[in-house]
């Protein structure tokens, strides 16, 4: 004898975030989206402010007679070549400006962490201040990359 049970409604749970991620436009289109004005302003303030703070805080090198290693010069060039278009992108209120700002901030944080380890400078409170300034710049840039697009301004 075959026994059957009555069918019960089944609650289906869906992961909304997963569905929203599938609905996102391609990265190329997303980078061209406008960002809200307050994110662009905060991005510019973080970019300029952290670099000014680092210039004020950085002490003289431990041995000024030593030449700068080639990889430090390469990283400095990458940072400058990312910061200039990032500033232009932030002035145009585009997400790609925040992306370049995040790239420059990430490379700069890595350079600050490695500076005393390489023997270029001694450890000190300047190091903590520079890490804090550049980490704040990276955090603002990451927030700007992840923010919602500005719906008032057409792409």
C-alpha positions as CSV (number, residue, x, y, z in Angstrom):
1,X,0.0,0.0,0.0
2,X,1.3,3.4,-1.0
3,X,1.0,6.2,1.5
4,X,1.2,9.8,0.4
5,X,1.3,12.9,2.4
6,X,-0.4,16.1,1.5
7,X,1.7,18.7,-0.2
8,X,2.8,21.6,1.8
9,X,3.8,25.0,0.5
10,X,7.6,25.3,0.7
11,X,9.2,28.6,1.6
12,X,12.0,29.4,-0.9
13,X,14.7,31.7,0.4
14,X,16.6,33.7,-2.2
15,X,19.8,35.5,-1.7
16,X,18.9,39.0,-2.8
17,X,22.5,40.2,-2.8
18,X,23.5,37.4,-5.1
19,X,20.6,38.4,-7.4
20,X,21.6,42.0,-7.3
21,X,25.2,41.2,-8.2
22,X,24.0,39.3,-11.3
23,X,22.0,42.4,-12.4
24,X,24.9,44.8,-12.2
25,X,26.1,46.3,-15.5
26,X,29.5,45.4,-16.8
27,X,32.5,46.9,-15.2
28,X,33.2,49.3,-18.1
29,X,29.7,50.8,-17.8
30,X,29.9,50.9,-14.0
31,X,33.1,52.9,-14.1
32,X,31.6,55.5,-16.3
33,X,28.7,56.1,-13.9
34,X,28.5,59.5,-12.2
35,X,29.1,59.6,-8.4
36,X,27.4,61.9,-6.0
37,X,29.0,65.3,-5.5
38,X,29.8,64.7,-1.8
39,X,31.8,61.6,-2.6
40,X,33.8,63.5,-5.3
41,X,34.5,66.3,-2.8
42,X,35.6,63.8,-0.1
43,X,37.8,62.0,-2.6
44,X,39.6,65.2,-3.5
45,X,40.0,66.3,0.1
46,X,41.4,62.8,1.0
47,X,43.8,62.8,-2.0
48,X,45.2,66.2,-1.4
49,X,45.0,66.1,2.4
50,X,46.8,62.8,2.9
51,X,49.6,63.9,0.5
52,X,50.0,67.2,2.3
53,X,50.0,65.5,5.7
54,X,52.7,63.0,4.5
55,X,54.9,65.8,3.2
56,X,54.7,67.5,6.5
57,X,55.3,64.4,8.6
58,X,58.0,62.7,6.7
59,X,61.5,63.1,8.3
60,X,64.8,63.2,6.6
61,X,66.2,59.9,5.3
62,X,68.3,57.8,7.6
63,X,71.2,58.0,5.1
64,X,70.7,60.8,2.6
65,X,73.8,59.8,0.5
66,X,72.2,56.5,-0.6
67,X,70.5,56.6,-4.0
68,X,66.8,55.8,-4.2
69,X,66.2,52.2,-5.4
70,X,64.8,51.8,-8.9
71,X,61.6,50.0,-7.7
72,X,60.8,53.0,-5.4
73,X,61.1,55.3,-8.3
74,X,58.9,53.0,-10.3
75,X,56.2,53.0,-7.6
76,X,56.4,56.8,-7.2
77,X,55.8,57.1,-10.9
78,X,52.8,54.7,-10.8
79,X,51.3,56.8,-7.9
80,X,51.8,60.1,-9.7
81,X,50.5,58.7,-13.0
82,X,47.4,57.4,-11.1
83,X,46.8,60.5,-8.9
84,X,46.7,63.0,-11.8
85,X,43.9,61.3,-13.8
86,X,42.2,60.4,-10.5
87,X,41.9,64.0,-9.7
88,X,40.5,64.7,-13.2
89,X,38.0,61.9,-12.7
90,X,36.9,63.2,-9.3
91,X,36.4,66.7,-10.8
92,X,34.3,65.1,-13.5
93,X,32.5,63.0,-10.8
94,X,33.1,59.7,-12.4
95,X,33.6,56.4,-10.7
96,X,36.8,55.6,-12.6
97,X,38.4,58.6,-10.8
98,X,37.7,56.9,-7.4
99,X,39.1,53.6,-8.9
100,X,42.4,55.3,-9.8
101,X,42.4,57.1,-6.5
102,X,42.1,53.7,-4.7
103,X,45.0,52.3,-6.8
104,X,47.2,55.2,-5.9
105,X,46.3,55.0,-2.2
106,X,46.9,51.3,-2.1
107,X,50.3,51.6,-3.6
108,X,51.2,54.5,-1.3
109,X,50.1,52.6,1.8
110,X,52.4,49.7,0.7
111,X,55.3,52.1,0.2
112,X,54.8,53.7,3.6
113,X,54.8,50.3,5.3
114,X,57.9,49.2,3.4
115,X,59.9,52.5,3.9
116,X,61.3,51.8,7.4
117,X,61.7,48.1,6.6
118,X,64.0,49.0,3.7
119,X,66.1,51.2,5.9
120,X,65.3,54.4,4.1
121,X,63.8,56.0,7.3
122,X,63.8,55.0,11.0
123,X,60.5,54.0,12.7
124,X,58.7,56.7,14.5
125,X,55.3,58.4,15.1
126,X,55.6,59.9,11.6
127,X,55.1,56.4,10.3
128,X,51.8,55.9,12.1
129,X,50.6,59.3,11.0
130,X,51.4,58.6,7.3
131,X,49.8,55.1,7.5
132,X,46.7,56.7,9.1
133,X,46.5,59.4,6.4
134,X,46.9,57.1,3.4
135,X,44.6,54.5,4.9
136,X,41.9,57.1,5.3
137,X,42.5,58.1,1.7
138,X,42.1,54.4,0.6
139,X,39.0,54.1,2.7
140,X,37.3,57.1,1.2
141,X,38.3,55.9,-2.3
142,X,36.9,52.4,-1.6
143,X,33.7,54.0,-0.3
144,X,33.4,56.1,-3.4
145,X,33.9,53.1,-5.7
146,X,31.2,51.2,-3.9
147,X,28.7,54.1,-3.6
148,X,25.4,54.2,-5.5
149,X,25.5,56.1,-8.7
150,X,24.1,59.6,-8.8
151,X,20.6,59.3,-10.2
152,X,20.2,63.0,-10.7
153,X,23.0,63.2,-13.3
154,X,22.7,61.2,-16.5
155,X,25.7,59.2,-17.6
